[in-house]
Structure formats: C-alpha cells, structure tokens
Amino acid sequence: MPHPVIHAEIRAADPDATRAFFGELFGWTVAAEGAYPGYTFIDTGVQGAPYVAISPRQAADDEVLFFVGVEDVAATLARAEELGGTIVQSAQQVPGTSFGVFEDAQGHRVGVAATT
C-alpha cells in the first residue's frame, strides 16, 4: 500500500483566531464542522487536495501536523515505537476514520490515519 499524505491539521489554543488569520492570508473558508466542537474542515479552494482542518489543541502546545495514510493505525504506532519513536496520541476512533500521532527519535510529530 502506498502511504500518501492525506490530511493536515493546525491545532491551536485559539482556533477561531487561527481560522481568521489563514482565511485572510490564503482565502481559506470553513467547509464543515468536524467530529467535535471547534474542529473544522477547511476549504483551501483546491479540489482533490489533502484535507485540512483547524482545531483546538490536543496537547500542551499548538502544533501543525500532517497525517499519512496507513492500513492499521495501532500497528503503525507500535512499529514507530519499535524504531525508537514515542506515541503522542494513541489510536483514536471518530466516525469514518481512526488516527494517532507519534514522535520520531528526533522529535518530529507525524499523524497516521486509516479509513474505518
């Protein structure tokens, strides 16, 4: 299976201000509300581009993540650990997808996601 980048997220302390900033800068608009309050999908104006979302923080700091498509989120997170990484956000389920976040040995955070 190929592993494309399928999604990007900006997780912010103030998602409304973040949406306003990127809306003004790039002309992005809110396309739809996501699975929980404050989580929104963004219309970047490019059909077929990877999904982009802006949401409240899910950790102590703001972060920008990209998500790689995988077949099995839990197995991929376990393999990342075997290779010296650390699980930052264990496998989660939301309607239609599962996802998780790991940090490699150099501190880079990357998400993985699978359609359920």
C-alpha positions as CSV (number, residue, x, y, z in Angstrom):
1,M,0.0,0.0,0.0
2,P,1.3,3.5,-0.8
3,H,1.4,5.9,2.1
4,P,0.4,9.4,0.9
5,V,-0.1,12.5,3.0
6,I,-3.9,12.6,3.3
7,H,-4.6,15.2,5.9
8,A,-3.1,18.3,7.7
9,E,-4.2,19.9,10.9
10,I,-3.4,23.1,12.7
11,R,-4.1,22.6,16.4
12,A,-4.3,25.9,18.1
13,A,-5.1,27.5,21.5
14,D,-7.4,29.9,19.7
15,P,-8.8,28.1,16.6
16,D,-11.2,31.0,15.8
17,A,-8.3,33.4,15.5
18,T,-6.3,30.8,13.6
19,R,-9.1,30.3,11.1
20,A,-9.4,34.1,10.7
21,F,-5.7,34.5,10.1
22,F,-5.4,31.8,7.4
23,G,-8.7,32.9,5.9
24,E,-7.4,36.4,5.4
25,L,-3.9,35.2,4.3
26,F,-4.9,32.5,1.9
27,G,-8.6,32.9,1.3
28,W,-9.4,29.6,3.1
29,T,-13.0,29.2,4.3
30,V,-14.7,26.8,6.7
31,A,-16.1,23.9,4.7
32,A,-17.7,21.8,7.5
33,E,-17.8,21.2,11.2
34,G,-15.9,18.1,12.3
35,A,-16.4,15.4,14.8
36,Y,-16.1,17.5,18.0
37,P,-16.7,21.2,19.0
38,G,-14.2,23.7,17.5
39,Y,-12.9,21.2,14.9
40,T,-13.5,22.4,11.4
41,F,-12.6,21.2,7.9
42,I,-11.2,24.0,5.7
43,D,-11.8,24.6,2.0
44,T,-8.5,25.6,0.6
45,G,-10.0,26.2,-2.9
46,V,-8.2,23.2,-4.4
47,Q,-10.3,20.3,-5.4
48,G,-8.7,16.9,-4.6
49,A,-6.1,18.4,-2.3
50,P,-5.5,16.6,1.1
51,Y,-8.0,17.5,3.8
52,V,-7.0,20.4,6.1
53,A,-8.5,21.1,9.5
54,I,-8.2,23.7,12.2
55,S,-9.0,22.6,15.7
56,P,-8.4,23.2,19.4
57,R,-5.1,22.0,20.8
58,Q,-5.0,18.3,21.8
59,A,-1.7,18.7,23.7
60,A,0.1,21.3,25.7
61,D,1.3,23.3,22.7
62,D,0.0,24.5,19.4
63,E,1.2,22.3,16.5
64,V,0.9,21.7,12.8
65,L,0.7,18.1,11.7
66,F,0.4,16.1,8.5
67,F,-1.2,12.7,8.5
68,V,0.0,9.7,6.5
69,G,-2.5,7.1,5.2
70,V,-1.9,3.6,6.7
71,E,-3.9,0.4,6.8
72,D,-3.6,-0.1,10.6
73,V,-3.1,2.9,12.9
74,A,-2.3,0.8,16.1
75,A,0.2,-1.4,14.2
76,T,1.9,1.6,12.7
77,L,2.2,3.4,16.1
78,A,3.6,0.2,17.6
79,R,6.2,0.0,14.7
80,A,7.1,3.6,15.2
81,E,7.9,2.8,18.9
82,E,10.0,-0.2,17.9
83,L,12.0,2.1,15.7
84,G,12.7,4.5,18.6
85,G,9.7,6.8,18.4
86,T,7.2,7.7,21.0
87,I,3.4,7.6,20.9
88,V,2.0,11.1,21.5
89,Q,-1.7,10.3,20.8
90,S,-2.8,6.7,20.9
91,A,-5.1,5.3,18.3
92,Q,-8.4,7.2,18.4
93,Q,-11.7,6.5,16.6
94,V,-14.0,9.1,15.1
95,P,-16.8,8.5,12.6
96,G,-15.2,7.1,9.4
97,T,-11.6,7.2,10.5
98,S,-9.0,6.2,13.1
99,F,-5.9,8.2,13.8
100,G,-2.9,8.6,16.1
101,V,0.2,10.7,16.5
102,F,3.8,9.7,17.1
103,E,7.1,11.5,17.6
104,D,10.2,10.2,15.9
105,A,13.5,9.9,17.8
106,Q,14.4,13.5,16.6
107,G,11.2,15.0,18.0
108,H,9.2,15.3,14.7
109,R,5.5,14.7,15.2
110,V,3.5,12.9,12.5
111,G,0.0,11.6,12.4
112,V,-1.2,8.4,10.8
113,A,-4.8,7.7,9.8
114,A,-6.9,5.0,8.3
115,T,-10.4,4.9,6.9
116,T,-12.7,2.6,9.0
